[in-house]
Amino acid sequence: MRKFLLILVIVFLLILTAPLSSLKHKDNSLHEVIVWTLQMSDFSEYMNRVIKDFESQNPDIKIKWIDVPFSEGEKRTLASVLSDNPPDLINLNPDFSATLAQKGTLYEIPQESVKDFNDGIVDSLKYKGRLYSIPWYATSAVTIFNKDIIEKSGINVPKTYEELKNSAPAVRTKTNAYIFLPNITENDTMLRILNKYGVNSYTAIDSDKSAEVFEMFKELYQKNLIPKESITQTHREALEKYMSGNIALFQAGANFLNMIKENAPSIYKVTDVAPQITGELGQNDFSLMNFVIPLRAKNKDEALKFALFLTNEQNQIELAKLTNIIATNKKALKNEFYTTYDSGDLMSKARVISAKQLEKVEPVMKSERNQKDINNLINAAVQEILLDKSDTKSVLNKVSQDWQNLTD
C-alpha cells in the first residue's frame, strides 16, 4: 500500500511539473528580435500590423520595435554596434551603413537572399563586392516644373544638363525667373551630377570631362543664369523659390508635390512633372533607406527573416500607398500602382515616372571610405571654381590628391 501511494505521489508530481517544463522549454526557444527604425512612428499602425502578421507566421520569434528620432539615429547606432548587446536590425541610410561596414561592425548579408530586389539598388549597397545591407525603400527625384514659365520662355522641359544650360538664357530674359537653383553644395548633390558623366573616383575628378561639368555650372553662375545662392542654399530654399514663381523647375521627390499644393496652390495649378535631368550616361540617381544587422547581434537569422518579410511585395506596396515611396522589390515595382496613373493625378504620375527611373540607375554612385569628407572636398571645389578664385584644372588636381589621401 505504501509503495502504491509513493507511485501515485510521483505520478502526481510529474503531472504538475510537465506544463512548467514545457513552458520553460518554450521560453528558451523564443527569439526576441529588437528592431530600430528611423522616424516611422507616424506609421505605427502599419508597422504593428506587419509585426503581428510576422509573429503569427513565426511563433518562435517576437519582434520588439523601437522607433528612433532621425537626428539621433547615427549616434545611437554607433554606440550600440560597439556594445555587446546591439539591436538585431537597424534602419539606416546607405552612407552611414557603408561607414559601419568599413569598420567591420556589420553582418554580411547572403546575396542570394536579396535576389527579389532591384539589381542596381543592391549593387549600390555593396562594399568591396560584399553586401551588408537590405534595401527597404527608395525615392528618385523627378523634374517638377512651372508650365507657365516654360511656355513663356518658348522652351521644352530640359532632359539633360546640356539642354538646361542652353535653355537658361531664354528663361532669364523672357520671364526674369531662373531656370533652377541647383543647390550644388548640399551633401552629395554635385557628386551625383558628376556620376552622370562617369566622374566617380579620385582619378576621374581630375579629367577633362570633370572640368567640363564644373565649367558648365561656372558659366551659368557667372552669367547670372542661376541664382547666386546656388552655392550656399539647400533644396528647402529651392522649394521656396519654386513656390514663389522665381525658378522654372525643381528636382525633388514626388512627396514635395504635397508641400507645393498646400503652401502654394496657385503655383500647383500650373505645375507638371517630367523625368529627372540626366547627364552624358543617361542614368538616374536615387536615394535609399536600408536595414543592417550588427555583427554582434544575437538573432541574425531571425532579423534577416523579418527584414525580408517587411520588404516583400505586399508590405512594400502597402507602405508605398501610405507614404508614396518607391519600392525596391522587383515584383512590387511591376504592380499597377507603379505602372499606371490618371492624367489628372500629378502625384501618381510622379510616382510612375520615379519607379520607371529605377530601371536605369547604372552606374550607381557608391559610398566610399570617408564619404562625408569627400563630399566636403567637392563642395569646397564648387565654391572655389564658381566664384572664379582659382583655375578649374588646378582646383580639381588638388581635389584628386586630397580624395586619394582620404581613401588610401
C-alpha positions as CSV (number, residue, x, y, z in Angstrom):
1,M,0.0,0.0,0.0
2,R,2.8,2.4,0.9
3,K,4.6,1.6,-2.3
4,F,1.4,2.3,-4.3
5,L,0.9,5.7,-2.6
6,L,4.5,6.6,-3.4
7,I,3.9,5.8,-7.0
8,L,0.8,8.0,-7.0
9,V,2.7,10.9,-5.5
10,I,5.4,10.6,-8.2
11,V,2.9,10.5,-11.0
12,F,1.0,13.5,-9.5
13,L,4.3,15.5,-9.3
14,L,5.1,14.6,-12.9
15,I,1.7,15.8,-14.0
16,L,2.2,19.1,-12.1
17,T,5.6,19.8,-13.4
18,A,5.1,18.8,-17.1
19,P,3.4,22.0,-18.2
20,L,6.1,24.0,-16.4
21,S,8.8,22.1,-18.1
22,S,7.1,22.6,-21.4
23,L,6.7,26.3,-20.8
24,K,10.3,26.7,-19.8
25,H,11.4,25.0,-23.0
26,K,9.1,27.2,-25.0
27,D,10.6,30.4,-23.4
28,N,14.1,29.2,-24.2
29,S,13.2,28.7,-27.8
30,L,11.6,32.2,-28.2
31,H,13.8,34.7,-30.0
32,E,13.2,38.4,-29.3
33,V,14.4,40.4,-32.3
34,I,15.0,44.1,-31.5
35,V,14.3,46.3,-34.5
36,W,15.1,50.0,-34.7
37,T,13.5,52.2,-37.4
38,L,14.0,55.9,-38.2
39,Q,11.1,58.3,-37.8
40,M,8.4,55.7,-38.5
41,S,6.1,56.5,-35.6
42,D,3.6,58.2,-37.8
43,F,3.1,54.8,-39.5
44,S,2.8,52.7,-36.3
45,E,-0.5,51.1,-37.4
46,Y,1.2,49.8,-40.4
47,M,4.3,48.6,-38.6
48,N,2.3,46.9,-35.8
49,R,0.2,45.1,-38.5
50,V,3.3,43.8,-40.2
51,I,4.8,42.7,-36.9
52,K,1.6,40.9,-35.9
53,D,1.4,39.1,-39.2
54,F,5.1,38.1,-39.0
55,E,4.8,36.8,-35.4
56,S,1.7,34.8,-36.3
57,Q,3.6,33.1,-39.1
58,N,6.7,32.7,-36.9
59,P,5.5,31.8,-33.3
60,D,9.1,31.3,-32.2
61,I,10.0,34.9,-32.9
62,K,9.0,38.0,-31.0
63,I,9.6,41.5,-32.5
64,K,10.4,44.4,-30.2
65,W,10.1,47.5,-32.4
66,I,11.7,50.8,-31.3
67,D,11.4,54.0,-33.3
68,V,14.4,56.3,-33.1
69,P,14.3,60.1,-34.0
70,F,16.1,60.7,-37.2
71,S,18.6,63.1,-35.6
72,E,19.7,60.5,-33.1
73,G,20.0,57.5,-35.5
74,E,23.7,57.6,-36.3
75,K,24.9,58.4,-32.8
76,R,22.8,55.7,-31.1
77,T,23.6,53.2,-33.8
78,L,27.4,53.7,-33.5
79,A,27.2,53.3,-29.7
80,S,25.0,50.2,-30.0
81,V,27.1,48.3,-32.6
82,L,30.2,48.7,-30.5
83,S,28.4,47.3,-27.4
84,D,27.9,43.6,-26.5
85,N,24.1,43.9,-26.9
86,P,23.1,45.8,-30.0
87,P,19.7,45.7,-31.7
88,D,19.3,42.9,-34.2
89,L,18.1,45.0,-37.1
90,I,18.7,48.7,-37.7
91,N,17.2,51.1,-40.3
92,L,19.9,53.5,-41.7
93,N,20.9,55.4,-44.8
94,P,23.5,53.8,-47.1
95,D,26.2,56.3,-46.4
96,F,26.3,55.5,-42.7
97,S,25.8,51.8,-43.4
98,A,28.9,51.9,-45.6
99,T,30.8,53.6,-42.8
100,L,29.9,50.8,-40.4
101,A,30.7,48.1,-43.0
102,Q,34.2,49.7,-43.4
103,K,34.6,49.5,-39.6
104,G,33.8,45.8,-39.7
105,T,30.8,46.1,-37.4
106,L,28.1,44.6,-39.7
107,Y,27.0,41.1,-40.6
108,E,27.4,40.1,-44.2
109,I,24.1,39.6,-45.9
110,P,23.9,36.4,-48.1
111,Q,23.5,37.8,-51.6
112,E,21.1,35.1,-52.7
113,S,18.6,36.4,-50.1
114,V,18.1,39.7,-52.0
115,K,17.5,38.2,-55.4
116,D,14.0,39.7,-55.4
117,F,15.3,43.3,-55.2
118,N,16.2,45.8,-57.9
119,D,19.7,44.8,-59.1
120,G,21.1,48.3,-59.5
121,I,19.9,49.2,-55.9
122,V,21.5,46.1,-54.5
123,D,24.7,46.8,-56.3
124,S,24.8,50.3,-54.9
125,L,24.9,48.9,-51.4
126,K,27.9,46.6,-51.9
127,Y,31.2,47.4,-50.2
128,K,34.2,45.7,-51.9
129,G,31.8,43.3,-53.6
130,R,30.1,42.2,-50.4
131,L,26.7,43.1,-49.2
132,Y,26.0,44.4,-45.7
133,S,22.5,46.0,-46.2
134,I,19.0,45.0,-47.2
135,P,17.2,47.7,-49.2
136,W,13.9,49.0,-47.8
137,Y,12.5,51.8,-49.9
138,A,13.7,54.4,-52.3
139,T,13.0,57.8,-53.8
140,S,14.0,59.0,-57.2
141,A,13.7,62.7,-58.0
142,V,11.5,64.0,-60.8
143,T,11.6,67.4,-62.5
144,I,8.8,69.5,-61.1
145,F,8.2,72.4,-63.5
146,N,6.2,75.6,-63.9
147,K,4.2,75.2,-67.2
148,D,3.7,79.0,-67.4
149,I,7.4,79.8,-67.2
150,I,8.3,77.1,-69.6
151,E,5.7,78.3,-72.1
152,K,6.6,81.9,-71.9
153,S,10.2,81.1,-72.3
154,G,9.5,79.2,-75.5
155,I,11.5,76.1,-74.5
156,N,10.9,72.5,-73.8
157,V,11.4,71.0,-70.4
158,P,15.2,70.1,-70.4
159,K,16.0,66.4,-70.4
160,T,19.8,66.9,-69.9
161,Y,22.1,69.4,-68.2
162,E,23.3,70.5,-71.6
163,E,19.7,71.3,-72.6
164,L,19.2,73.1,-69.3
165,K,22.3,75.2,-69.9
166,N,21.1,76.1,-73.4
167,S,17.6,77.0,-72.2
168,A,18.6,79.1,-69.2
169,P,19.1,82.4,-71.1
170,A,15.6,82.3,-72.6
171,V,14.0,81.8,-69.2
172,R,16.1,84.6,-67.7
173,T,15.4,87.2,-70.5
174,K,11.7,86.3,-71.2
175,T,10.4,85.8,-67.7
176,N,13.0,87.3,-65.3
177,A,13.0,84.0,-63.5
178,Y,15.9,81.5,-63.2
179,I,15.7,78.1,-64.8
180,F,16.6,76.4,-61.5
181,L,18.5,76.6,-58.2
182,P,20.8,73.6,-58.2
183,N,21.9,73.6,-54.5
184,I,25.2,72.1,-55.7
185,T,27.0,72.3,-52.3
186,E,24.3,70.4,-50.4
187,N,25.5,66.9,-49.2
188,D,26.5,64.9,-52.3
189,T,24.5,66.8,-55.0
190,M,27.5,67.7,-57.1
191,L,28.9,64.2,-56.9
192,R,25.6,62.8,-58.1
193,I,25.7,65.1,-61.1
194,L,29.3,64.2,-61.8
195,N,28.4,60.5,-61.6
196,K,26.0,61.0,-64.5
197,Y,29.1,61.8,-66.6
198,G,31.2,58.9,-65.3
199,V,33.1,61.0,-62.9
200,N,33.1,59.0,-59.7
201,S,36.6,58.5,-58.4
202,Y,39.7,60.5,-57.4
203,T,41.3,59.7,-60.8
204,A,38.2,60.8,-62.8
205,I,37.7,64.0,-60.9
206,D,41.0,65.3,-62.4
207,S,39.8,64.9,-66.0
208,D,38.7,66.9,-69.0
209,K,35.1,65.6,-68.6
210,S,35.0,66.6,-64.9
211,A,36.3,70.1,-65.8
212,E,33.6,70.4,-68.5
213,V,30.9,69.8,-65.9
214,F,32.3,72.3,-63.4
215,E,32.8,74.9,-66.2
216,M,29.2,74.4,-67.3
217,F,27.9,75.4,-63.9
218,K,30.5,78.2,-63.6
219,E,29.2,79.7,-66.9
220,L,25.6,79.5,-65.6
221,Y,26.7,81.2,-62.3
222,Q,28.9,83.9,-63.8
223,K,26.3,84.9,-66.4
224,N,23.6,85.1,-63.7
225,L,21.6,82.3,-65.2
226,I,21.2,80.5,-61.9
227,P,20.8,82.4,-58.5
228,K,23.9,83.4,-56.6
229,E,22.6,81.4,-53.6
230,S,23.1,78.2,-55.7
231,I,26.4,77.6,-53.9
232,T,25.1,78.1,-50.4
233,Q,21.4,77.1,-50.2
234,T,19.7,73.8,-49.9
235,H,16.7,72.1,-51.6
236,R,14.4,73.8,-49.0
237,E,15.3,77.2,-50.3
238,A,15.0,75.9,-53.9
239,L,11.5,74.7,-53.0
240,E,10.6,78.2,-51.6
241,K,11.9,79.8,-54.8
242,Y,9.8,77.4,-56.9
243,M,6.7,78.1,-54.8
244,S,7.2,81.9,-55.2
245,G,7.5,81.5,-59.0
246,N,11.2,82.5,-59.2
247,I,12.5,79.4,-60.8
248,A,11.1,77.3,-63.7
249,L,11.9,73.8,-62.4
250,F,12.8,72.0,-59.2
251,Q,14.2,68.5,-58.9
252,A,12.8,66.5,-55.9
253,G,10.9,63.5,-54.8
254,A,7.1,63.2,-55.5
255,N,6.3,63.9,-51.8
256,F,7.3,67.6,-52.4
257,L,4.2,68.0,-54.6
258,N,2.0,67.9,-51.5
259,M,4.0,70.7,-50.0
260,I,3.6,72.8,-53.1
261,K,-0.2,72.0,-53.2
262,E,-0.6,73.0,-49.6
263,N,1.6,76.1,-49.5
264,A,1.4,77.5,-53.0
265,P,-1.9,76.4,-54.6
266,S,-1.7,78.9,-57.4
267,I,1.7,77.5,-58.4
268,Y,0.5,74.0,-58.0
269,K,-2.2,74.7,-60.6
270,V,0.5,75.4,-63.3
271,T,2.8,72.6,-62.1
272,D,3.6,69.4,-64.0
273,V,6.2,66.7,-63.7
274,A,8.8,65.1,-66.0
275,P,11.7,62.7,-65.7
276,Q,14.8,63.9,-63.8
277,I,17.6,65.7,-65.7
278,T,20.3,63.3,-66.8
279,G,23.9,63.6,-67.9
280,E,26.0,62.0,-70.6
281,L,25.4,58.4,-69.5
282,G,21.6,58.8,-69.2
283,Q,21.2,57.1,-65.9
284,N,19.1,58.3,-63.0
285,D,20.1,58.8,-59.3
286,F,18.0,57.8,-56.3
287,S,18.1,57.9,-52.5
288,L,17.6,54.9,-50.3
289,M,16.8,53.7,-46.8
290,N,18.1,50.2,-45.8
291,F,18.5,47.8,-42.9
292,V,21.7,46.4,-41.4
293,I,22.3,43.6,-39.0
294,P,25.1,44.3,-36.4
295,L,27.9,41.7,-36.3
296,R,27.3,41.3,-32.6
297,A,23.5,40.9,-32.9
298,K,22.2,37.8,-31.1
299,N,19.4,36.9,-33.6
300,K,20.9,37.5,-37.0
301,D,18.9,34.8,-38.9
302,E,15.6,35.9,-37.4
303,A,16.5,39.6,-38.1
304,L,17.1,38.8,-41.7
305,K,13.9,36.8,-41.9
306,F,11.9,39.8,-40.6
307,A,13.7,42.3,-42.8
308,L,12.8,40.2,-45.9
309,F,9.2,39.9,-44.7
310,L,8.9,43.7,-44.2
311,T,10.3,44.3,-47.7
312,N,8.3,41.7,-49.6
313,E,5.9,42.7,-52.4
314,Q,2.7,43.1,-50.3
315,N,4.3,45.0,-47.5
316,Q,6.2,47.4,-49.7
317,I,3.1,48.2,-51.8
318,E,1.1,48.9,-48.6
319,L,3.8,51.2,-47.3
320,A,4.0,53.0,-50.6
321,K,0.3,53.7,-50.6
322,L,0.7,55.4,-47.2
323,T,3.9,57.4,-48.0
324,N,4.4,57.5,-51.8
325,I,7.9,56.0,-51.5
326,I,9.3,53.8,-54.3
327,A,9.5,50.0,-53.6
328,T,12.8,48.2,-54.1
329,N,11.2,44.8,-54.6
330,K,11.1,43.7,-58.3
331,K,7.6,42.3,-58.0
332,A,6.3,45.3,-56.2
333,L,7.7,47.6,-59.0
334,K,5.6,45.7,-61.5
335,N,2.4,46.4,-59.6
336,E,-0.1,48.7,-61.4
337,F,0.5,51.2,-58.5
338,Y,3.8,51.9,-60.2
339,T,2.8,51.4,-63.8
340,T,-0.5,53.3,-64.4
341,Y,-1.8,56.7,-63.4
342,D,-4.8,59.1,-64.0
343,S,-3.9,62.0,-66.2
344,G,-5.3,64.4,-63.6
345,D,-3.4,62.9,-60.7
346,L,0.0,64.6,-60.5
347,M,1.2,62.5,-57.5
348,S,0.6,59.2,-59.3
349,K,2.2,60.5,-62.5
350,A,5.3,61.4,-60.5
351,R,5.3,58.0,-58.8
352,V,5.2,56.1,-62.1
353,I,8.0,58.3,-63.5
354,S,10.1,57.7,-60.4
355,A,9.6,53.9,-60.4
356,K,10.5,53.7,-64.1
357,Q,13.7,55.6,-63.5
358,L,14.9,52.8,-61.3
359,E,15.2,50.7,-64.4
360,K,18.2,52.8,-65.5
361,V,20.5,53.6,-62.5
362,E,23.8,52.1,-63.6
363,P,26.4,53.1,-63.0
364,V,25.3,53.9,-59.4
365,M,27.3,56.2,-57.1
366,K,28.7,54.1,-54.3
367,S,29.7,55.4,-50.9
368,E,33.4,55.3,-50.2
369,R,35.5,55.5,-47.0
370,N,35.3,59.0,-45.5
371,Q,32.4,59.8,-47.8
372,K,31.4,62.9,-45.9
373,D,34.9,64.3,-46.2
374,I,34.9,63.6,-49.9
375,N,31.6,65.5,-50.2
376,N,33.1,68.4,-48.4
377,L,36.1,68.4,-50.8
378,I,33.8,68.5,-53.8
379,N,31.6,71.2,-52.3
380,A,34.5,73.4,-51.5
381,A,35.8,73.0,-55.1
382,V,32.4,74.1,-56.4
383,Q,32.5,77.4,-54.5
384,E,36.2,78.0,-55.5
385,I,35.5,77.4,-59.2
386,L,32.2,79.1,-59.5
387,L,33.5,82.2,-57.6
388,D,36.5,82.1,-60.0
389,K,39.0,82.1,-57.2
390,S,41.3,79.6,-59.0
391,D,41.8,77.8,-62.3
392,T,39.4,74.9,-62.6
393,K,42.0,72.3,-63.6
394,S,44.3,73.2,-60.7
395,V,41.5,73.0,-58.2
396,L,40.4,69.6,-59.5
397,N,44.0,68.4,-59.4
398,K,44.2,69.2,-55.7
399,V,40.8,67.7,-55.0
400,S,42.0,64.5,-56.7
401,Q,45.1,64.3,-54.4
402,D,43.1,65.0,-51.3
403,W,40.5,62.5,-52.2
404,Q,43.1,59.8,-52.8
405,N,44.6,60.6,-49.3
406,L,41.2,60.1,-47.8
407,T,40.6,56.6,-49.4
408,D,44.2,55.1,-49.1
